[in-house]
């Protein structure tokens, strides 16, 4: 079903290509037909008599297979339009799109076909909410199995449901997601931006993907457009359940959401520190500097990865704050990446309770979030997740170092790609001008694994490689 939906979603890029006459429509149509025929083959031949009852073991396998097959098939448009010359580069661009990472091997974007640029952003928008949730929203009969898929794709996070029924819950999430995209698109378009620039930027912003239509980033947008993009990047890092409460007027639930409060607090604190650093470096205060700081912090916290200028002259304090924000990431239940605020909150409170017990051994303490006790099993999963997350960063940096990168840049790239941030403006001599094209193939495939691990939140992709997973229970 996902392959069929993916082929249908390519109608928009084909229409854009035909309108602008960029010549990419033939390659896009050919790719769409192959994807459509493959999807129909799986559905009508291999899928005959299939059941929709899924358990946790099958859901992890199903989730991993989907997140590998779909990006690989999504590489076809890049090859058929001759935008890239190797399958590695096409796969890299596709994995970066569907995982909403935003790392790119394409240069001279203004010379690329308009239809393909739209396809890049469409792939990010589809992957932003999750490929599995596409199926759940459409196939309402997946009521039992959909809960397993939902947990597999968002493993390790406590998700607040918008509706008791899983299918209805997912549909509401897509409604909020689509509304944000439509509103931002209209704001950008009526501010004088072109249709393609407005559409691609809106799709990439709300999905926190970060693909742009110019090598100069967003430097050509007006102040009003930049304010809109900054605000929607901030919103895209918020839990969709909180945004749903905002749209429905449930203000008390928003005020009582501890993760949202801390998300806002960290955002304001980071903006203050970075703005002060810029002012001290420049020797004066300017509103443009403050606006740029808001944009930069929102882009990093939401893991959107947008940029406007090279960070080669940024103060080191800003780079340090950015590096920390890469690991923190966005809120649980958002389209952003990173460790997520809710996990960090739980870990911090667990560590606090541990030190209190050292002083008062008889104290009975529990970890609470939003007034509810967090189960010990969930805390264990968080510790496991953080450990695996850091292991992936270390191993990824090790491989990138072997491929010729220096240690600081290797860690920077590994952390940025597993956090689905993309081009990471952390190390001054790396920054937003990083050219992924010159990297070796093994380095690109390593970053694709990191993108996938970050998007699936590690557990789903690791579990299928464990020998115990394939052991048949007697």
N, C-alpha and C positions, 0 to 999 in steps of 0.2 A: 504493500500500500504506500509506503514512503517513497519508493521509486516512482510509482505512478504520480503521486502528488508532486514530487520533485520535477518530473517531466512537464506537468501542467504549469508549474510555477515558472517555467522557462518561457512561457508565452509573453510575459511582460518584457523581458530582455529582447525577444525576437521583434516585438512591436516597436520598441525603441530603436532597434537597429534598422528596421524598415523605414521608420520616420526620418532618421538622420542619414540614411543611405551610407552607412559606414562599411558595408560589405561583410559584416560578421553574421548576417542572418542565416546563411547557408550552413556554416559551422555549428551555430546554435541549434538549428533545426535538426541537423544530423545527430548531434549529441542527444537532443531530446527524444528522438525516435529510438535510438539505441537504449536509452534509459527506460523509456516506456515499454519497449518490447521485453526487456529484461524483467521489469516489474510484473508485467502480465504473465510471463513465463513462470516466475516463482509463484504467483498467486493462483493461476489456473491449472498448473500441472503439478508442481511440487507441493502446492498448498491444498490440494484436494483432500478432504477428510481431516484437515488439521483442526485441533481443538484450541480453545482460547483460555484454557485453565493453566495458569502459570504459578509456579512456586518460586521461592527465593533463588534456588540454584539455577533454574531455567531463565529467570529474569536477568541475572547477571550475564549469562552467556548471550542471551538475546540482545541485551543492551550493548555489549561489547561488539558483537557482530554488526549491528546496525551502524554504530559509530565508526566502524572501519570501512564497511561497504559503501555507505552513502558518500563520504568524502572522496573515496577512490573513483566512484562513478562521476562525482562532481568535477573531477579533473578533466573530463572529456572536453567540455567547452573551451578550456584554455588551449588544449592541443589542436582541436579542429579549427579554431580561429587563428592558429599559428601565432598566438600571443607569446607562447614560450616554446622552446625547442626540445625540452626533455620532459619525460614523465615525472621525474623527481621534482622539477620546478612546478609542474602542473599540480601534482599531489600536494606539495607544500602550500601553494596558494589556496587550494581547496580545503585542506585541513585547517589552515589558518582562518578561513572564512567560516566554516561550519562550527568550529570551536570558539568563534568570536575572539580570536587572539589578535588579529590585525597585522601580524608580521607579513611582509610581502617581498617577493623577488622581482616585482615589476618596477620598471623605471620609465621615465618619460610618459607619465600617465595621460597627459593631454593628447598624445598621439595614438592612444589605444582606442579601440572601438567603443562607442557609447553603450552599445548593448551588452558588451562584456563587463564594463564597469558596473552596470546595473545588476548583472548576474552575481558579481562579487558581493554586492551589498545585500541582494536577496538571500544568498546563501548564509550570510551572517544573521539576517533577520529570522530565517527558519531555525537556525541553530541556537539563537539567543534564548528562546523559551525551552528548547530541548526537542530533539527529533522524536523521542518517545511520546512526548505530550501531544505531538501532531496526531499520532495514531489514536491516543486515548480520547482526544477531543472529537475525532471523527467516528470511531467505532465505539459507540456507546455500549455495546454488548460486552466490552472488556471490563466489566465492573469488578470481577474478582481479580483477574490478572493485572488490571491496570494499577491496582494498589501496589503490587509487587514491582511493576515497571517504574512507577512513581518513586518508590523507595530506592530502586537500583540507580536511577538517574540522579537522585538527590540524596545519596547515601550519606549518613553521618550528620544530617541537619534536621532539627525539629521544625517541621513545616506546619504553619497554621492554615487550616483549610478554610476556604471561603464558603463552602457548601458541603453538607454531609455526604452527598453523592459524589464519587470521584469524577465521573465524566462531567457533571455539572460544574464541579470545582475547577476543572481544567478549562472548560469553556469560558468561565468568568475570568480566569487568568489571561486568556487570549484576548478577551474583550478589552481589558485594561491595557494590555500590551499594544493592541491595535489602535486604541484611542490616543495613546501617547504618541505613536508614530504619525498618525494622521494630523494631529494638532501641530507637531513640530514641522512636518512637511509644508503645511499651509502657511505657517509663520515665515519659514525660510523662502518659500516661493513668492509670497506677496511682498517680501522685502527686496525683491529684484534679482534674486539668484535664479540661475537657469533651472529648467525642470530636472535635468539629470543631477546637477549638483544638489538641489534641494532634496530629491528623492533618495539619492545615495547617502547623503549626510544624515537624513532622518532615520533611515533604516539602520545605519551603522551606529548612530548615537544611542537609540533606544535599546538596541541589542548589545550595547557596549562592545561593539566589534572593533571599530577604529579604522576601517578602510576609508581612504580618501580619494578624491578625483584629481588631485594635483600633487606634484612632488613638493610643492611649497606648503603642503598641509592646508590649514584653514586660514592662512595669512591673507587671502583675498576677500574674506567675508567682512561685512560691515560690523560696526559695533553692536547694533541691535541683534544681528544674527548670532554674533558671538555670545551675547548675553543669553539668548534663547538656548543655544547649544549647551552653555555652561549649566543653566538651570535644569535642562532635561538630562544631562549627564548625572547631575546630582540625584535627580529623581530615579534614574535607572539603576542606581546603586542601592535603592531602598527596597525592602521586602514588598512584593506585589500585594500581599495581604494588607499591608499598611496603606498602600496607594488605593486599594479598594475601599478601605474605611474612609479615606480622604474624599473619594468621589461620592460616597454614600452618606457623608456627614456624620460618621461615628467618631467624633472628636475625642471622646473619653478614651477609647481604645488606643488612639494614636498617642495621647499623653501618657498612657500607662505602659506603652511598649518600651521596655528598657533598652532593647537593641537600637531602636530608632533614636532615642535620646542620646545614646553614646555615639552613634554614627554622626549626628549633628555636632556633638561636642568635639569629637576628634577632628571633624572637618573644619570647624571654626578655629580650633587650636592650631592645626596645621597651616591654615591660611595666615594666621597671625604671625607664626614663626617665620614662614617663608617671606611674607610681605616685609617684615622687619629686616630680614637678611638682605633682601633686594634693596631696601631703602638705605641701609648702612653701606652697601656696596656702591650704590650710585651717589650717595651723599645728599639725597633729597627724597621727598615724598611726592609721588604722582599718582593720580587716580588710574592712569593707564597701567601702572605697575600693579596696583591693587587688583584691577580687573584681570590682568594676566595671571596673577597668583590664584585668584578664584578659579579661573579656567584650568590652570595646571593641576591644582589639587583635586578638583572635581574629575578631571580626566584620569588621574592616577588612582583615586579611591574607587571609582566606578570600574576600573580596569578597562576604560575605553581606549586609552592610548593615543588620543588626538594630540597634535602639537602644532605650533605656529612658527617657532624659531628654534635654531640650534641652541642646546644648553651648554655650549663650549665656554661661555663666560658666566655661567651661573655660580653663585657662592656654593661652597662645599656643604654648608648647612642645609641648603635646599636639596642637594643630592642625597644627603643622609636621611632627611625626612621622607623623600620620595622612595628611597630603598625600603624604609620601614613600612610605608603605606602599601608597597607592592605585596608584602607578606600579609598584611592585615586584610586588604581587599574590601569587598562590599558586604552588604547584609545578606544573611541567609534568605533564600526565597527570591533573590533578585537575579538578574541576568549577568551580574558581575562575577569575577573569579576571586582567587585568593583564599586564605584560610577562613574567612568570614567572621564577622563581629560576634555572632552568637557563640561560636566555638571558643573564641578567645575569652569572652565573658565567663563561660563555664569553667574553663581552665584556670582563670585568674581566681575565681571564687573557691575552686577546689584547693588550689595552692594556699590561699589564705586560711581556709579551714584546717589544712594540714599543719600550718605553723601554730594556729591557736591550740590544736590538740597537743602539740609538743609542750606548750606551757600549761594547759589544763587537760590532762589525759582523760578525765572523765566527762568531758564536754561532749554532748550529742549534737552534732552539726550536720546540716544538709545543704546542698547546693540548690538554690532557687533561681528561676528566671521568670519574670512576670508573675511572681507570687506562687508559682507551681514548682514542686520538688522535681529535680532532674534525676532520673533513675541512674543507678550506678553503672548499668550496662551501657547507657548512652555516653557516660563520661569515659568509660574504657574505650569505646569506639573513637572518641575524639582524640585521646592520647595515641591510639593506633594510627589514626589519620595523620596527625601532625608528624609523627615519627616517619611514616611512609612518605609524606610530602617532602620533608627535609632530605630523606634518602634519595628521592628522585632528583632533587635540586643538586645534591652532591655528585651523584652519578652522572647527571647531565653535564655538569660543569667539568667533570673529569674527562668525559669524551670530547667535549669542545676544546679542552686544553690540549689533548692529544692531537686534535685536528689543526693545531697551530695557533689557537687563541691564548692570550695571556689570562692569568687566573682571575683578576678582578672583572674583566669583560665576560669571561666564561660564566662566572657566578651570576653576573648581571643578566645575561641572556637566558640562562637556565631558569632563574627566578621569574623573569618577565614572561617567559613562554608558558611555564606551568601555571602561573597566575593569570594566564590569558590576557595579559596586558599588551603584548606585542612589542613595538619599538620602544625600548625603555630609556628615558632620559635620566639615567642615574650617574653613570661614569662620564665625566666631562668629555673625555676624548672618544667616547662611543656615541652617546646621545641619539638624537632623532635622525641623524644622517647615516645611520648604520645601513650598509649595503649587504643584504642577505645573499645577493646573487653570487658574490665571490666566495661564499663558503663551500666547503667540500660536501659531496653528496651525503656522506655518513653524518656530518654535522646537521644537515637539513632533516634527515630522517630521525635523528635523535631529538631535534626540537619538535618534530611531529608527534613523537611518542610523549613528550612532555606536554604538548598542547592537549592531547587526548586524555592523559592522566589527570590534568587539571580540570578539564571539562567534565569528566566522569567522576571526579573527586576520588580518584585512586582506587577505591575498593573494588569496583566492578571490573576494572582492567587487570588488577592484580589477582583477584580470586580465581579467574579462569586459567591462570598459569600455575596454580598450586596443585601438586599431585593429589592432595586430599579431595580436591574438587571433583576429580574424575573417578574417585574410588567408588565402586558400587556398594551401596548399603545392603547388608544381608538381613 
